[in-house]
Amino acid sequence: MARRYVPVMILVLLIVLIQLVTSLFNVKYYLTQLTMSAYYALVIIGLCLLMGYAGQISIGQAGFFAIGGYTTAALTTANLISLQAHPLMRVLSRAGLLILGKNSYGDEVLYVSPWVACLVAIFLTLVISFLIGMPVLKLKGHYLAMATLGFGTIIYRIVIGSNIFGGADGLTHVPAFTLLPGLSVSGDFSARVANYYIAWAFVTLAVVIAINLINSRVGRGLRALHGGEEGAGAMGVDTARYKLNIFVLSAVMAAVGGIFLTHYNGGIGPSETSIIKSVRYVAIVAAGGMASLWGTLITGMVLNFLSLRGVFGTYDDAVFGVILILIMVFAPGGLLRVALFKRLPLLRAGRIPEAVSQRDEGGHVDENGE
């Protein structure tokens, strides 16, 4: 059992090593993109569980990311100072649910505590994902993909068309999220190292949760579901409940990423809710190997870091589209399982290579494996 956590320990060592190297060579500015990549990694881990293990595709994860980010941004930037004298406001302030402070212009503001906003955002994500998942997950294949795409489009249009969410400009001046005294999630340069460790602590926790889930009875049920819903149901797997639960879990992971990235950046814009953002997440999961948690995490970290550093320039979105196409043709099992030299002859002959057999985290070969 302890062997399954060896990669986690390697991940922790790598996280520390990267921070030490950036400090040694005085390139701490790289930590900013690595921190942002970590919050995007939360979305990718959830989508890996949903697609790679439950076999349910979603092109609406950016919508759940936006629900988390926009909810916390709207609650923590709404100035309630005009209602300060109201008895209810006084009670909430004494309970620590409201915070009295000053904005960047020096004006006095009264806003909802980030802790309260975070809990509200997670609860809202739970409710919405549950209500969306119940009817949508009865669909299969491209019908499910189109349904989740429709959900993402709805969220995007709501964000663009609502003044409460800042419209096309988004929301800014989101306050820091104080986790502990002296430890906050914010874009403060002086706290760059601390924020780096906070972000990757969340990723490490998500990875541990995913590993435990994959290697549990639930994980075996999810793999059976991926192999064939009818067969899994015949073996006693409650397929409807499993699909809904993993859909909700992936949505919450996306929302948590949105919440903390919003506080880290000090704002959120409609680009985070766009369809191309959801396509990026799917492309990263496909590139890493849908049933490979570590492959997905590594690919996500590298691609997101390069994207945030502006390596792809104005062709950023096009690059992720090309990646998705190339992965589907050359490496359906992910980059870590690619055997390009075996696939080129098939392509020259006009045949599309089938997906390579994939092993899950426990080392089991899937139904199509050899």
N, C-alpha and C positions, 0 to 999 in steps of 0.2 A: 504493500500500500504506500509505503514511504517513497517508492521509486517514482510514483506519479508526480510528486512534488519537487523532484530534482530540477526539472526545467523551470519551475517557479523560482527556486533559489538562484539558478543561473540568470534568470531575468532580473532579479533584485541586484545581483552583483553587477550585471551589465548597466543597470540604471545608475548605480553609484559610480561605476567606472566612467561612464559618459560625462557625468557631472564633474568628476575630478579632472578629466582630460580638458574639458572646456574651461575650467578654472586655471589649469596649468598653462594653457596656451592663450589665455585671455580672450576667449571667444564665447563668452557667456551668452551673447546675443542668440546663439543657436538654441539655447534653452527655451526661448520664447516659442519657436516653432515646434520644438519637441513637446512642450507643455500642451499646446493646442492639438498636436497630433494625438496625444494621450486621450483627450476628451472625445476626439473623433473615433478613437479606438474602441471606446465604450459602445458606440453605435455598431461598429463592425463586429464586435464579439457577440452582441445580441443577434445580429443578422446571421452570423455564422451558425449559431444554435438553431435558428429558425429555418434557414435554407439547407445547411449542410447535414443536420441531424433529423429535423422533422420533415424536410423536403417540401416546405411551404415557401414560395417565393413572395417577396414583398418589395414593391417599388414605391413605398410610401414612408420609409423610415425617416426621411427628412421632415415629414409632417409631425411625427412624434418628437423629434429633436426640437422643432419649432414650438410645439405646445409647451415643452419644458422651459425653453429659453424665453419665449414671449410672455408666458404667464408670470415668471419671476421678475422679468423686466418691467412689465406693466404694474405689478403690485408694489415694487420697490421704488418706482419713479413717480407714482401718483402722489401729489402733495396734498395731504389731508390737514394742513395747518389751519384752514378756515373752519374745520370741525373740531378743533382742539378743545374748545370749551364744552363740547357735548359730554354728558356724563359717561356714555359708553366709551368714548375716546379716552377719557381719563382712566377708566377701568382697564382698558386694553394697554394703555401706556404703562400703568403700574405693574401689569402682568408681564411686561417686557415684549408684548406682541407688536408694539409700535415704537419707533425710534425717532427721537427728536434730534436733528442735526442741521448741518448747513450744506448747501450744494456748492458746485464749483464757482458760482457767482457770489458766494457769501451770504445768500439769502437763507432764512430759516425755513426748514422743511420738516414735515412729519410724515414718515413713510412706514410701510409694513416691514417688519423684521424679515431679513432674507431667510431665516429659518422657517418662518411661517409661510413665506412665499414658496419656498422649496417644497414643503409638505403639501401645499395646495396644488402646486404644479404636478407632483407625483400622483396625488389622488385624482386629479383631473385626467391625467394620462391613463391611469388604471380604468376609470369609468369609460372614457372614450374608446380605448383599445378593446375593452370588454364588449361594448355595444357594437363596435365595428366588426370585431372578430366573430361574433356569433353568426351573423348571416354570411359574411364574406368567406369564412373558412369552409363553408359548404361547397364552395367552388373549387375547381382544380385547374392546374396548368395555366394556360394563357388567360383564362377567364379570371382566375385569382389575381394574376399580375395586373390585368386591366382594372380590376376593382380597387386594388391598393393604389394603383396609379391615379385613379379617380379621387380617392381620399386625399392623396398628396396635393392634387390640383385644387381641391376645395380649400384646404388649409392655406395654400399659397394665395388664392384669391381673397380669402377672408383677411389675411394679413395685409395685402396690398390695399384693400378697399376700406379698412377700418382706421379711423383717426386714433382710436385708443392704442393701436399698435404702431402708430407713426407712419402708416402708409408706406410709400416707396422709400422714405428716409429711414425707416426703422426706429428703434428706441436707443437713446444714448444716456449717459450720466447714470448708469446702473451702479449702485454703491458696492463696496467690497462686502464679501460674505465672510464674516468673522466666525471661524470654526471653534477656535479656542482663544483665550486672551493672548494677544500677540501673534496669532496665526490666522491669516485671512487669505481668501482667494481674491486676488485683485491684480491689476496690471502694473502695480508699483514696481519699478525697476530694482529698488533696493530689496524687494522680496522675491526676486526672480528665482533664486535657488530654492527657496521654501515652496514656492508655487509649483516648481518642477516636481519636487518630491510629493506634494499633495496630489497632483494629477496622476502620477504613476502609481501612487498608493491606491487610488481608485481603480486603476487598470489591473493592478495585481490582485485586488480583492475580487474584481469581476472574473479574472482568470481562474482563481481558486473556486469560486462559485460554479463556473462553467465546468471545470474538471470534475468536481464532486457530482455535478448533475449528470455529466456524460457517463461516469463510471457507476452510476446508481441504477436501481431498477427502472427509474424513469428514463434514464439514458438508453437502456436496452429497449424500452418501449418506443422511444423516439426513433431508434435505428430500425426497428421493425416497421414502424409507420412509414419511414422513408422507403423501405424496401417494397412495401405494398400495403395500402390501407386495408384492403379486404382481408389479406392474410393476417395482418396485425389484429384486426377485429376478431377474426376467427380464433386467435390465440388468447383472447381475453383482454386485449388492450382497449381501454376506453379512448378511442381515437379522437372523438370530438373534444373531450376534456383535455387531452394531451396537446392537441393543436391549439386550442384556445389559451391554455396556460403558458405555452412557450411563446405564443404571439404576444401576450400581455407582458411577459418577462422581457422580451426583446424591445418592446415599446418603452418600458420603464427605463431600461438601460440607455436607450436613445435620449429619453427625456432628461435623465441625470446628466448625460454629456452636454445637452443643451443648456441646462441650468448653470452648471459650473463654468462652461466656456463663456456664457453671457456675462457672468460676474468677472471672469478673468479679463475679457475684452472691454468690459464696461459698456457693453451694448450689443445689439443684435439687429441684423438687417434682413430683408426679404430674400436675399441670395441664399441664405441658409435653408429656406423652405422650397427652393426650386426643384423641379423634377430632375434636372441634371445632377443635383446633389445626391438624390436617391440612386440614380444610375451609377454614380461614383462608388457608392457603398457596395452595390451589387458587383461592380467591376473588380473592386478590391477583394471581396470575398471569393469571387471566381478565380482571380489570379492567385490567391493564396491557397486555394483548394477548399472547396465548400465544406468538406468534412475534416478539415485540418485546422484546429484552433490556433496552433502555433504558426503555421504557414500564413494564415489569415492575419494574425497579429503582426508578424514581421513585414509582410507585404504592405499592410496598412500603414505601419510606421514609416516605412521608406517612401512610399508614394505620396502620402500626405505631407511628409517633411519636404520633399522635393517640390511639391505643388505650392506649399506655403512659402518656400524660399524663392518662388517665382522662376524656377528652372524652366518650366514649360512656356512661360511668357503668355502671350495672347492666345496660344493654342492649348491652353490648359484643359478646357472642357473636351476639345477634340482628342487630346491624348488619351483620356480615360475611355472615350468611345472606341478608339483604335485598340486599346488594351483589351477591352471586353471582346471585340471581334476576334483578335488574334488568339486570345485564350480559348475561346470556344472552338477555334479551328485547330490550333496546334497543341493545346494543353488543357483539355477539358477537366483533367484532374487537378489542375493547379501547376504553378511554376515549379514547385518542389518535386513534382512527379513527372516532369516533362521528359519525353524521350523523342526529341525532334528528329534524330537520324532514322528512327523507325517510321516516322509519320510522313516524311517527304516523298518516299516512293508511292505511298498510298495517294497522296495529293496529286502527284504527277499522273497517276492512273485514273484520276477523276473520282476517287473514293474519299469520303469524309471519315477520318478515323474516329472510332468510338471512344468513349471516355475510358480512361484506364481504371483498373480496379483501385478502390480507395480503402485504406485501412482507417478505422476509427482510432480514438485515443487509447482504447484498450487493446489494439492490435488485431481486431477481428476483421476478416475479409468480408466485403459485402457480397450480395447475391451474385453479382456479375463478375466477381473476382475469379482469378484462376488459381 
